[in-house]
Amino acid sequence: MNMSFLQELFSTITQRDALRRQRSDARAPVDHERVIAACRALLESDGEASSITLASRALDLYARLDETEKLRFFERLTGEFSADAERIDEAYQRYQASRDDCDLQALFNVCEPSRQEVLRRLNLTTDGTHELVGMREDLLGALKAHPGLQPLNDDFAHLFASWFNRGFLVLRRIDWNTPAAILERIIHYEAVHEIQDWNDLRRRLDARDRRCFAFFHPAIGDEPLIFVEVALYKGLPDQIQPILSGTHRLIEDPDVADTAAFFGISNCQTGLRGISFGNFLIKQVVQELKQELPNLRHFVTLSPVPGFRQWLDSLQEQEERLDDDAHETLALLEDPDWHSDPAKADRLRDVVKPLAAHYLLQEKNAKGLPLNPVARFHLGNGAELHRINWLGDISAKGIQQAAGLMVNYLYVLEDIERNHEQYTTNGTIACSSSVRDLRRRARKLLTGETEK
């Protein structure tokens, strides 16, 4: 018996049933009460066919809610589908008395909120995973103003960490022959260096000195999860404009390249925020590139420094933190065309680069991690803060967000695990001697700084 055929037939029947229900509901007003009722019915269902139908109906009803009703649905799901405190107490007392593994498992079971089972059952339907990713995106949009929804967000994160673990991810190379629907999504999701049009995309994908790779998940089809753009290079790149312009090839023959430069890494699904893909992606892409181009020796990023200019502005407002000359020099940034004036640019370079080293190495967030999000990502993946590039990005965005700076984070395969371990255990940041030298120079610019 062909089980695959039966499963497809079974799925088709349930989808038709769901479609009939959706059509019958189409004119009825939808509020969060109906979605909650559908979720309760889904929990009570004990048959696969009925569960798929009910899951499809619940997701369809949810999709028709406005923002206010979605918020009310999240609040009800968080509050009314939580774990039963009395059952937890009883299970704990039994385990405390017996110390038996079976009682321990029973305690684990009752500690799980029923909303996790709701989410699992919603995932039964076709496209359920993708729709749940969209649901979490809605939730994240409401979370800041409604922190009481955090337990529901934790449930999503817990389940997504399993559903999207490395074993399910599929690495695919993206090139000009990739289906147009995927290429359109690449244009849409590019978050680091905007893709201007199809010609711009072709320059990034079709040239012999370029590569692009993306992770996909079987449950959400042709929707990329994350992708990385790579430029093959001779030496280490220090400016993004030659890479993006496409006016000439960086190298004529990929076989002579000794460097793979990761110049754009974009997460595509907001609903998967906090689920780590980047470290797996970089490591696998490195392996793919080494197999294709064995002459590659260096794997390095050319990364933006978002938030650095904002930090400089805040430093300017705290006049007591800067010596007078540095304070006067940073005032030159108020001229929008300062980077076109060699005298101003040279003067700023001697102040801004050391302060950038301080910012990347010393400035921390509330969790004690680097303040800069790009630094957190690459350092957490085991990279080394290798070089700070002056006027690495002179686009309007680059000047506005980072005073034109870009950074090379270097991935040395033999050092990745050690760097990652030292970073996660005691916060040690691997950096080059040139960056350490810049950090020492920053102490002369910042009042109250002592030798460390």
ZAKEVEX-13978 format. One line per field, with one value per residue (C-alpha): residue number from 0; residue in one letter; x, y, z. Coordinates in steps of 0.5 Angstrom, whole numbers, plus 500, padded with zeros to 3 digits. Layout:
residues N
vexdren (NUM_...) .
kolke (a_...) .
u (X_...) .
v (Y_...) .
w (Z_...) .
//
This chain:
residues 452
vexdren (0_1_2_3_4_5_6_7_8_9_10_11_12_13_14_15_16_17_18_19_20_21_22_23_24_25_26_27_28_29_30_31_32_33_34_35_36_37_38_39_40_41_42_43_44_45_46_47_48_49_50_51_52_53_54_55_56_57_58_59_60_61_62_63_64_65_66_67_68_69_70_71_72_73_74_75_76_77_78_79_80_81_82_83_84_85_86_87_88_89_90_91_92_93_94_95_96_97_98_99_100_101_102_103_104_105_106_107_108_109_110_111_112_113_114_115_116_117_118_119_120_121_122_123_124_125_126_127_128_129_130_131_132_133_134_135_136_137_138_139_140_141_142_143_144_145_146_147_148_149_150_151_152_153_154_155_156_157_158_159_160_161_162_163_164_165_166_167_168_169_170_171_172_173_174_175_176_177_178_179_180_181_182_183_184_185_186_187_188_189_190_191_192_193_194_195_196_197_198_199_200_201_202_203_204_205_206_207_208_209_210_211_212_213_214_215_216_217_218_219_220_221_222_223_224_225_226_227_228_229_230_231_232_233_234_235_236_237_238_239_240_241_242_243_244_245_246_247_248_249_250_251_252_253_254_255_256_257_258_259_260_261_262_263_264_265_266_267_268_269_270_271_272_273_274_275_276_277_278_279_280_281_282_283_284_285_286_287_288_289_290_291_292_293_294_295_296_297_298_299_300_301_302_303_304_305_306_307_308_309_310_311_312_313_314_315_316_317_318_319_320_321_322_323_324_325_326_327_328_329_330_331_332_333_334_335_336_337_338_339_340_341_342_343_344_345_346_347_348_349_350_351_352_353_354_355_356_357_358_359_360_361_362_363_364_365_366_367_368_369_370_371_372_373_374_375_376_377_378_379_380_381_382_383_384_385_386_387_388_389_390_391_392_393_394_395_396_397_398_399_400_401_402_403_404_405_406_407_408_409_410_411_412_413_414_415_416_417_418_419_420_421_422_423_424_425_426_427_428_429_430_431_432_433_434_435_436_437_438_439_440_441_442_443_444_445_446_447_448_449_450_451) .
kolke (m_n_m_s_f_l_q_e_l_f_s_t_i_t_q_r_d_a_l_r_r_q_r_s_d_a_r_a_p_v_d_h_e_r_v_i_a_a_c_r_a_l_l_e_s_d_g_e_a_s_s_i_t_l_a_s_r_a_l_d_l_y_a_r_l_d_e_t_e_k_l_r_f_f_e_r_l_t_g_e_f_s_a_d_a_e_r_i_d_e_a_y_q_r_y_q_a_s_r_d_d_c_d_l_q_a_l_f_n_v_c_e_p_s_r_q_e_v_l_r_r_l_n_l_t_t_d_g_t_h_e_l_v_g_m_r_e_d_l_l_g_a_l_k_a_h_p_g_l_q_p_l_n_d_d_f_a_h_l_f_a_s_w_f_n_r_g_f_l_v_l_r_r_i_d_w_n_t_p_a_a_i_l_e_r_i_i_h_y_e_a_v_h_e_i_q_d_w_n_d_l_r_r_r_l_d_a_r_d_r_r_c_f_a_f_f_h_p_a_i_g_d_e_p_l_i_f_v_e_v_a_l_y_k_g_l_p_d_q_i_q_p_i_l_s_g_t_h_r_l_i_e_d_p_d_v_a_d_t_a_a_f_f_g_i_s_n_c_q_t_g_l_r_g_i_s_f_g_n_f_l_i_k_q_v_v_q_e_l_k_q_e_l_p_n_l_r_h_f_v_t_l_s_p_v_p_g_f_r_q_w_l_d_s_l_q_e_q_e_e_r_l_d_d_d_a_h_e_t_l_a_l_l_e_d_p_d_w_h_s_d_p_a_k_a_d_r_l_r_d_v_v_k_p_l_a_a_h_y_l_l_q_e_k_n_a_k_g_l_p_l_n_p_v_a_r_f_h_l_g_n_g_a_e_l_h_r_i_n_w_l_g_d_i_s_a_k_g_i_q_q_a_a_g_l_m_v_n_y_l_y_v_l_e_d_i_e_r_n_h_e_q_y_t_t_n_g_t_i_a_c_s_s_s_v_r_d_l_r_r_r_a_r_k_l_l_t_g_e_t_e_k) .
u (500_503_503_505_499_494_497_497_489_488_491_487_480_482_484_477_473_477_476_468_469_472_467_462_465_467_461_461_465_471_474_479_473_472_480_480_474_477_484_480_476_483_486_480_480_483_483_488_483_479_485_488_481_481_488_487_480_484_489_484_480_487_489_482_483_485_491_487_483_490_493_487_488_495_493_488_492_498_493_488_492_498_500_496_499_495_497_504_504_501_506_512_510_509_516_519_517_519_525_522_524_517_514_520_517_510_512_515_509_504_509_508_503_497_499_505_500_496_502_504_497_496_503_499_496_499_503_502_509_510_503_506_512_508_504_510_512_505_507_514_511_506_511_515_508_505_511_506_506_513_511_508_514_518_513_514_522_522_518_522_529_527_523_528_535_541_538_532_536_538_543_542_547_543_545_542_538_535_527_525_520_526_530_525_525_532_531_526_530_537_537_545_546_539_539_537_534_534_541_544_542_545_551_551_549_552_559_565_567_561_557_551_548_541_538_531_527_522_516_516_518_522_522_529_531_538_542_550_553_560_565_572_578_585_587_582_577_577_571_564_563_568_564_557_558_559_563_569_571_574_578_578_579_576_582_587_582_585_580_572_569_562_559_552_548_541_536_529_524_522_518_524_528_533_533_540_542_548_553_551_551_558_561_557_559_566_566_563_567_574_571_570_576_582_586_582_586_582_575_573_567_566_561_557_557_550_549_556_555_549_554_559_553_552_559_559_554_558_563_567_568_572_578_578_581_577_571_573_574_568_564_567_562_556_558_555_560_566_568_569_574_581_583_577_577_584_583_577_580_585_580_574_578_581_574_571_576_574_566_567_571_569_562_557_549_545_547_555_555_558_553_554_549_554_560_555_554_561_564_559_560_568_571_576_575_581_581_577_577_576_571_569_562_561_554_549_547_554_556_550_550_557_561_563_567_567_570_573_571_576_574_580_578_583_581_573_571_577_574_567_568_572_567_561_565_568_567_574_574_579_582_588_594_592_585_589_593_587_584_590_590_583_585_588_582_577_578_578_580_586_591_588) .
v (500_507_511_517_517_516_521_526_524_525_532_534_532_535_542_541_541_547_551_549_552_558_560_559_563_568_573_572_577_575_576_573_569_565_564_562_557_554_553_550_545_543_541_537_533_526_525_527_529_533_536_538_541_545_547_550_554_557_559_562_566_569_571_575_579_586_588_590_583_579_583_580_573_573_575_570_565_567_567_561_556_556_550_548_550_545_540_542_542_535_532_536_533_526_526_529_523_518_521_516_518_516_522_526_526_527_533_535_534_538_544_545_550_547_553_549_544_549_551_544_542_549_546_540_544_545_552_551_553_559_562_561_564_570_569_570_576_579_578_581_587_587_585_591_595_588_585_580_576_574_567_566_568_564_558_560_560_554_550_554_552_545_545_550_546_545_538_541_546_546_550_552_557_562_565_568_561_561_561_568_568_566_572_577_575_576_583_584_581_584_588_591_594_595_592_597_593_587_589_590_583_580_584_581_574_572_575_570_573_573_567_567_562_561_557_554_549_544_546_553_552_557_562_563_564_567_569_571_575_573_577_573_577_578_581_583_588_595_599_596_601_597_591_594_598_592_597_592_585_584_579_576_568_566_561_566_569_568_571_570_576_576_583_582_577_578_575_574_572_577_571_567_572_569_563_562_561_565_561_555_558_561_555_551_556_556_549_549_555_551_545_549_554_550_556_560_562_568_568_575_580_587_589_595_598_600_605_608_615_615_613_618_623_621_622_629_631_628_633_631_624_627_631_638_637_630_634_639_634_630_637_636_631_636_638_632_633_632_626_629_634_631_635_634_627_626_630_626_619_620_621_616_610_609_611_606_601_603_602_595_593_596_599_594_593_591_584_585_584_588_594_593_588_586_585_581_576_575_575_570_566_565_571_576_583_584_591_598_601_608_611_603_606_613_612_616_610_609_616_616_610_609_615_611_606_598_593_586_580_575_567_563_556_553_559_559_554_557_564_562_559_565_570_566_564_570_576_575_579_576_582_583_587_593_594_593_599_603_602_604_611_612_612_619_621_619_623_618_612_608_603_596) .
w (500_498_505_502_497_503_507_501_500_507_507_501_504_511_507_503_509_512_506_507_514_512_507_511_516_511_513_520_525_528_535_539_543_537_536_543_542_536_540_546_541_538_545_546_539_539_532_527_521_526_529_522_520_527_527_520_522_528_524_519_524_527_521_520_527_527_532_538_537_536_543_547_544_546_553_554_551_556_562_561_558_563_567_573_579_584_579_579_587_587_582_586_593_590_587_593_597_592_588_583_575_573_578_576_569_571_574_568_564_569_569_561_560_555_550_548_546_542_538_537_534_530_527_524_518_512_512_520_521_517_520_527_525_523_529_533_529_531_538_538_536_542_547_549_551_554_558_561_554_555_558_551_547_551_549_542_543_546_540_535_538_536_530_527_529_525_523_519_516_508_505_498_494_491_484_478_476_482_482_481_487_492_488_490_497_497_495_500_506_504_511_511_504_500_493_488_483_479_475_482_484_478_479_486_484_477_477_478_484_488_492_496_500_504_509_508_512_509_513_510_503_499_504_506_514_513_507_507_501_499_495_493_494_494_501_506_504_507_503_501_495_491_492_491_485_481_476_476_478_485_481_475_477_483_484_485_491_498_502_502_505_508_507_508_513_513_518_514_519_524_528_529_532_538_534_532_525_523_527_523_516_517_519_513_508_510_509_502_500_502_498_492_492_496_496_500_507_510_512_514_514_512_517_519_526_527_533_533_531_536_541_539_540_547_548_546_550_556_556_562_559_553_553_550_543_542_544_539_533_534_533_525_524_524_517_513_508_513_509_503_506_507_512_517_515_517_524_525_524_529_534_531_530_537_540_536_539_546_544_541_547_553_552_554_555_561_560_560_553_547_546_539_536_530_535_539_533_531_537_540_534_535_531_532_532_527_524_524_517_516_511_510_508_505_503_507_511_513_515_519_523_524_522_516_519_518_521_519_524_522_523_524_524_529_534_533_539_543_542_543_549_552_550_553_560_562_556_553_546_541_538_534_536_532_535_542_540_538_545_548_544_546_554_552_549_555_561_567_564_567_564_564) .
//
